[in-house]
Amino acid sequence: MSGIVFFKTGILSEIKEFYIEQVGCRIWMDQGDCVILSHGNFLFGFCKRYDADIQGTITFFFCTKDDVDIMYEKLKSISSAKPELNQNYPIYNFFAKDPEGREIEFQSFTEPPGNYLTCDELLLTRRSIRQFEEKPVPQEVLESIFELSRYAPTSRNTQSYYFKLIDKKETLNWIGQTRGDNSAPIGRAPLAVAVCTDPEVSMRYIQDGCIAAYHFILAAWSFGLGTCWIAAMDRDDVKEVLKIPNNHYVATITPLGYPAGTIPEAPERKERFFFVKQ
């Protein structure tokens, strides 16, 4: 955690309600006459005083342009103009004002940002993505994802897994056809990654591969990249095309790319007590 920005406010209750109900922030800490709110990894607070700080701009950013458009439809009555591409910066944005007149901005980046999700956002918002933009994934982003992924745990620290990057379109199309609709997302993505393990290195090579794959999926999502677990890819024909040794295990081949359209909502989940047994 790096810091918190505080503002003075003369209408704490109204300001708190606005940022929670209208903007979608959460209470991070309530200290009575000061409340700290969170929006992703952005922490900002308001303290009740006789006057108010209204200088500067409070900026919230979202994953996609569609998310910005949704926020605009919600706040259009207090917005100064419709969202548009900014000619000076690589963003898509619009401005509005909160109940005390502070300028607030809502934007998405048109160029890939770095990783920015908090731990709970990462776990709660990850989705299986099956449609992808044609936008390429920068090499430095790939390197960062693989750097995080190499810390996946393995049995006895054998580090039996490896990642095979697939970037040739003809190969992606071929793999995307191997299991019909189930594997089709691979053919729609600019990249795919096969997560493999060597059974000669670890007796727990299946577990090692599955853990490494999910580690990779979470690392990718932290940089705004979508994936989808494609099962049953431990096949001789796939290994032959990808030049993977026949005795190695393929835990999954996941498509990899920037999601197209709105990120889907989480499917309905059973209550916590269902999963915790005593």
N, C-alpha and C positions, 0 to 999 in steps of 0.2 A: 504494500500500500504506500503510495507516494505522498498524498496530501489531500486537503479539503479546501475548497473555496467557500468563504462565508459572506453573506450579504445581510445588511440590516433591513428590517421590514417593520412597517407600522400596522400590518394586517396579517399576522402570522397564520391564523386559522384559515383565512381565505386563500393565502398563498400556498399553504400546505395542501389544501383541497384541490387547487388548480393543478399543481404539478403531479399529484397522485392520480386524480380522476381524469384529467384532460391529456396530460403528457405521458402518463404511464410509468411514473417513477415509483419507487418503493421507499418506505422509511428504513433507513439504515440504523439510525439511533435517534431516540426522542429524549431530549434533555429538559423537557418542560418549556422554558422560554426560548430554547434553541432546538431546532429539528434538523437532522442531517438526512438528506435524500440521496438515493443512488439511481443512476440510469446506466446500467451496465457497469463499467469500471469507473464511471464519472461520479465523484462524490461532491456534493455541494450542500451548503447549509444556510438556514435563515434564522436570525436571532431577533426577537421582539425588542424594538427600540422606538423612540419617539419619531425618528426620521427614517428614511429609506435610502439604500444604495440602488441607484437605477442606471449607473454608468456601465458602459461595456455591453457585451453580448454574451448570452448563454447559448452555447451551441450543442445540439444533440445530433448524433449521426446514426444512420441506419444502414443495413446491409445492401438494400437495393433501392432503385428509384421507385418501384411500386410501393415500398414501405413509406417513402416520403409522400407519395400521392395519397396514401391512406390517411396519413396524419394531416395533410392539407384539407381533405374532405371533412375531417373532424373539427378543424380549427379555422375554416375559411372565413368565418364571421369576424375573426380578429386578425386575419392575415393581411399583409399589405399588398401582395400580388401572388399570382399562381407560381408554382414551382417552375424553374427553368434551368437550363444549363448555364453555368457561370462562365463568362468569356475570359475571366482573369485567372481562375483557379479550376482544377479538375474536379468540380463538384456539381451536383444538381441540388438546388436548395430553394427555400422560401423563408420569409421572415414574418413574425407575429409579435404581439406584445402581451405580457402577463398582466394580471389585475392591477399592478402598481406601475405599469408602463415600461417595464424592462424589455429590452429587445431580446427576443429569442429566435434562434435560427434552427431550422431542421434541414439536414442535408444527407446525401450519400456521396461517396467518392466514385468518380468515374475511372480512376486508376486504382489498382489494388492497394489498400492500406496494409500496415503490418498487423500482427496478431494483437487483438484487443479485448477478447472475451474474458470475463471473470470465470472462475471455476464453476459456479452454479449455472451461469449462462451456457457455458460450454456443454455441460451435461444435460441441461434442460432443453436447449434449443437445437441440438444436433438432429438432423433429419436425413432420411434416405433421399437422395437427389437423383432424378432420372432424366432430367432435361437440362441441357447445358448451353451456355453462351459460346460463341465461336472465339471469344477473346482468349489469347494465349496466356499460359501461366508463366510469369517471369522466372528466369533461372534462379534468381536469388531467393524467391519464395520457395521453390522446390528444395533448394539447399537447406533452408531454414526448417522446413517440415521434416526432411530426412535427419537433420541434426537432432531434432526433438525425438524423433522416432527411434533413434538408436539407443535410447534409455529404457526401452521396453524390457521388463523383467523376463528372465528365462530360468528354467530349472538348473540349479547349481551354477548359475551365471555362465552357461555354456555358449550363449549368444549364437544359437543355431540358425537364426532366421536371416533372410536377406530380402531386399526389395528389387524387383525388376521393372524398370520404367519402360512403358510401351508408348511410342509416339508416332509410329508409322500408321497413316490412315488406313491403308489396305489391311494391315494386321488388326487394327481396332475393329474394322468392319467384319473381318472374318471371325474374330472371337465373339463379336456381338451377335452373330448368327448361330453360334454353336448350340444354344439352348433356347432358341426362339425368343419370345417376349421376355423371358427371365433374364437373358443376357443382353438384350437389345440396348440398354443404357450405355454399354461400353462403346457401341458404334456411334453414339451421339456425342461422346465426350472428346475433347482435344487430346486427352491422355488417359492412360490406365496404368495401374500398378499391380503386379502380381506379388503377393506376399508368400514367400517360400521358406521351407526349412529343410535341413539336412539330417536325416535320421541317423547318420553315422556320428554326428556330433552330440546329439542328445537323445536319450530314451523317451523324453517327453516332447518330442518334436511337434506333435499335433497341438498340444496346449501352448507351446512356445509360439507357434505360427498364429494361432487365434488371438493370443494376447498382443503380439506384435502388430497384427492387422488392426485391432481396435485402437491401439496406441496411435497408429498411423492415421486412422479415421478421425480421431479426436484432434490430433495435431493439424490435419488438413482443415478441419472445421474452424480451428482457432484463427486461421488465416482467411476465412471466408470461402473456402473451397469445399464443394460438395463431393460426396462419395456415395456409394451404394454397395452393400455387401452382396456380391454375386456368389452363390454357393455352387457346389458340385463342379468346380473347375479343376479338380485334381484328375485330369484326363490325359491319356497318352498323346492324343492328337494335339492338344493345347501345348503340352510340354515339348513336343517335336517342333511346332511352329516357333515357340519362344526359346528354343535351345536350352531348356531346363532338363537336367539329368532325370532319367525316368524313375529313379528310386527316390527322388526328392518329393516333398509334399507341398502342394499348393493349397494354402488355407483359403484364399479368395483371390479373385481378380476384381478390383474395384475401379470403376470409372473415376476420373478426377478432372474437375473443372469448375468454373464459376457458375453457380445456379442461374438458370433462366426463369424469369417470372417471380411470383411471390413465393416465399418460403412456406411450405405447407404447415398447418397447425398440427400440434401433437395429437395423435390418435387418443381415444379415451383410454385411461389407465385405471386398473383396479386400485383400491385403496391400499395404503401402506401396510395395514395390519394383515392383508392377504399374503404378503410376501415374507413376513417375519413370523416364524414359527417358534414355539417354545416347547 
